[in-house]
């Protein structure tokens, strides 16, 4: 059975671009890409999914749409240096992007020996922010 995942909608792309503008104080336009993901953890089949990719401040980011209203994300520096957010999937695109940006910012701060800055915290803060896990190797 072949699964087709719809592309990012224009409002979804605009939301991501707006959040990146807020985070980096400049226009960062994500590129559309395709990735192959195993959507069924018990299966072997790979499904082509639409993705948004951007690179900023030495990190590379991948945001994947796995179904309508369902997203996965990660950031990486090299093939061997990849990180997730601690959540397999998100149903809220805004929360997905903000958590991804926060985790990467915290990782960069920790790597530099600096505590998390207010910008990253303010950016991802939310009423149910207690599910934040920090950067996790994938």
HULIN-V130003 format. One line per field, one symbol per residue. ss: DSSP state (A for helix, B for strand, O for the rest). phi: phi as a letter, one per 20 degrees, with the letter a starting at -180 (. if undefined). burial: b if it has 16 or more other C-alpha atoms within 10 Angstrom, else e. A space follows every 50 residues. Layout:
BEGIN
ss: ???
phi: ???
burial: ???
END
This chain:
BEGIN
ss: OOOOOOOOOAAAAAAAAAAAAAAAOOOOOOBBBBBBBOOOOOOOOOBBBB BBBBBBOOBBBBBBBBBOOBBBBBBBBBOOBBBBOOOOOBOOAAAAAAAA AAAAAAAAAAAOOOOOOAAAAAAAOOOOAAAOOOOBBO
phi: .edddfffegffffffffffgffdlafcefefbccdcefdgeddfddfcf bdcbcblnddccddddagmcccbacbdcgecdcddndfbcdcggfgfffg fffffffffffemdfgefgffffdfbfdffefdmfcfd
burial: eeeeeebbeeeebeebbbbbeebeeeebbbebeeeebebeeeeeeebbbb bbbbbeeeebbbbbbbbeeebbbbbbeeeeebbbbbeebbeebeebbbbb bbbbbbbbeeeeeeebeeebbeebbeeeeeeeebbeee
END
